[in-house]
Amino acid sequence: MFASVGDVIVRGGMPYRDGWEMRGPLAFYVFAVAESLFGRHMWSVRILDLLLLGAGMFGLHSIVRRLITTSAGYWAAFVYVFWVGYLTWFHTAEPDAWMAIFIILAAVPLFDKQVPVSRLIFSGVMVGCAALIKPFSCAFLAVPFAAIVWRFGKKSLVRCGMVAGAALVPPLAAAAWFGYRGALGDLIDVHLLYPAKVYSGAPGIGTEVRGLARFFFTAPVLLVLPLVLAGIFSLWRRRPAACIVTLTWAAVALAGAAAQGKFYSYHWLPLFAPMVILGAMGFESVTHSAGSIKEGAGRSLHLGGRIAAALAIVGIVQIALVPASSVVRWLKLTTSRISLDQYYAAHTASWFVAGDVVNAAKYICERTNPGDGLAVFGNEALLNFLSGRANPTRFLAGGSLTLGGPNSIRNAYRQEYIRGLQRTPPAYIVLGMAFNGTKERALQGFPQLEQFLRERYSLEKSFGYLDLYHENALKDR
């Protein structure tokens, strides 16, 4: 759906007003840039994502190089990439990953022993950019604040104010742009108010505990935890200020994942970098203490460190195997050992099959004109982007039309949606997976759309879970 909102931007529209999605505006403009630079296909945003990931690697390498060695910095950067790739194809090229990269870049100057004001301002701007993807990212201001307070004590207020002011620059620039384009009200309603009123909610202590336990007490995280704990003690002994910064970073990232309450895989991305830093410190500590520990309890401690390092290596190998398998699959594609259909059919996540979406988009594109519309009632808004067929409404996916009760904004959204379909009937309406249930249940719960579909459209073809309905008037013609 991010790509389809990006396509709305490329066509001259504005997020929220012309393409409904809750995420922050910067995410959509990244997708729009990717489409403009690399074209309309699955790989466009992934090419740009690789460039942004390279910036994150550079930042993480710079931090670890300052704390340990240059070679350790390279290893830390690659482990970070492996961990992001471990989330699989479905959860890479995620705006949350870019938010995490902005925070890495914001943290880089904070690990210098002397930080000039200009670099503190840079940190603030990076946090502000992260907040344009998810507003709660402004909480990461605690990271530069911690560094400033630790170094300057009572003289910190002015510097903290400068960082906070710098963090306001990107959001204020975005507000000015949306105000100029007449879409500021839509940004506030969809991006800020809707999540608070409808999407978010207190998950309950049980959900929080289970979500945290799934992350920390399953492999590979469980395997690297001992080394991370060793890294905390090692970093505290060597660089207390750096330790405070890293722990603050990790604490805010952990709080962010818990506050969202969904515990999706990509919600943990901001925590990856501080854990890699602490893991690198722990690995360096336990592997360089061999010559200093000779006997007794010290020898047992050294053995424990070696075991922790071995477990971490097992975890890293487990992490690396997932992106390695993706690279092998891509090499098979480039060497014509598998077809493009086979390549995309292998990328699945529960009900989602990338191959079905690609084939459905191709099918629609071949049977419509560029000016014909396409409406998707489900989570597969990617169809609009791949087919190049615009949605006649701003509701690119079905989430906003199914979430919420009868007294919520949902009813107004549904009325707006039906009016848009009646005013400009699309050539195809596609039913896909609903946000919170089956497509059949979602359609039955939206009687106006069910009636509109029954009276004016007929099921023409299915691709996996996707049902393609074609307008009867166009079929007769």
C-alpha positions, 0 to 999 in steps of 0.5 A: 500500500505504501507503493500505491500511495507513492504512485498517487504522489507521482500522479500529482496527488497527496497522501491522506487526501488522495491516498489513505494510509496511516503511516508518516508522510516521509515513507510515501515520498521514499516510495515515490522517489523509488518509482520515479528513479527505477520504474513501476515494478517490485524491485524499484523500492528495494533498490532504494532500500539497499542504498538506505541500508548502506547508509545504516551499515556505514553509521553502525560501522562508524559507531563500533569502529570508535568503540572497538576496531575497524574490523569489528565495525565491518562485522557489526555492519554485516550482522545488522544487514543479516538480521534485517534480511532475516525478517524475509522478503515480506518485511524488508523495504519497510518504513520502520527499517528506514526509521531505524536507519535515521536513528543510527545516523542520529546516534553516530556523533554521540559516540565521539568523545567531543561532540560539536554543536553542529553534529548535535543539531544533525542528530536532532534533524535525523530524529525529526526525519524518523518522526515523519515515519512514525511520530513516536520516534520523537522519543528517541530524542532521549538518546542525544539528551542522555549524551548531553546530560552525561557530558555537560550536567547542569549546562545541558539545557541550551544544547538539549533545546537546540537538538529539540529545535532541530528535530522540529525542522522536518515535521514543520517543513512537512506541515508547511508543504501539506498546508500549501497543498491543502492537505494538512487537515487530512494529514492530521485526521488520518496520520495522527487522530485515526490511529489514536481513535481507532487503530491503537488500543491497550493490548493488555498485560498478557499480550505485552508479556507474550510479545516480549517473550516471543522476541527475547526467549526464542532463537536467534535473540536468545542465543545472543543475549548472554553476549549482549549482557557481557557487552553492557558490562564491558562498555560501562567499564570502558566508555560509561558515556557510550554505555548510557547512550546505547542503553537509552537507545535500546530502552526507547526502542523496546518501549516503542515496540511495547507501546505499539502492542502489535509486536510485528517482526518489523516493530523490533527493527530499531532495537537491532542496532543497539543490540548489535553494538552491545553484542560486538562489545561482548564478543570482543570482551570474552574473546580477548580475555584468554591470556589474563585469566589463569585459574579458579573462578576466573577460568570458569568465568572465561569458559562461560564467556567462550560458551556465550560467544559460541552460542552467539555465533550459532545465532548469527549463522541462523540469521545469515542463512535466511538472506543467503537463501534469498540471494541464492534464489535471486541468482537462480533467477538471474541465471535462468534456472528458475522463471520469474513466476517461480521466483515470485511464487516462492515469496509468501507470508501466510495468505500473501503470495507475491506471485499471485499479486504480480500475475493479477496485476499483469492480467488486469493491465492486459485487459484495461486501458491506462485510464481505467480504474481499479479498486482493491478491497483488501490488503493488496493495494500493491495491485494499483502500483504494479498495474498502473491503474488508479483507484477511483477513491482514496481508500487504496486498501480495505483496513479503514473500511473494516476497522472500527465500530458502527459509531466510528469514522468507518461509516463516513469512510464507507459512504465516501467510498461507495460514492466514489465507486458510483461516480467513477466505476472501476473496470475491476474490483479485487477482493483480497484478504481483509485486515481483520478477518476473511474477505467473505466476512468483511464483504458481508459486513459491508452491505453497500459494497456487497450490493454494488458488487452484486448488481454491477460486477461479475467474478471473472478470475481468481489468482490464489486468494485474489478474486477479480470482479469485472464491470458488467457494462464493460464486459458487454461492450 
